[in-house]
């Protein structure tokens, strides 16, 4: 069981180590309906 938790933790670490720009792109894609360019120009500019 501990080995399984360790593997899961490793995957979580890899996920959370994404660059800020990559996170912005993912969030911008997921919330495109909510965060429109006119509402958040700094996000679309990035």
Secondary structure as the mmCIF struct_conf table of DSSP 4:
data_model
#
loop_
_struct_conf.conf_type_id
_struct_conf.id
_struct_conf.beg_label_comp_id
_struct_conf.beg_label_asym_id
_struct_conf.beg_label_seq_id
_struct_conf.end_label_comp_id
_struct_conf.end_label_asym_id
_struct_conf.end_label_seq_id
HELX_RH_AL_P HELX_RH_AL_P1 UNK A 2 UNK A 16
TURN_TY1_P TURN_TY1_P1 UNK A 17 UNK A 17
HELX_RH_AL_P HELX_RH_AL_P2 UNK A 20 UNK A 30
TURN_TY1_P TURN_TY1_P2 UNK A 31 UNK A 34
BEND BEND1 UNK A 35 UNK A 35
TURN_TY1_P TURN_TY1_P3 UNK A 37 UNK A 39
HELX_RH_AL_P HELX_RH_AL_P3 UNK A 41 UNK A 45
#
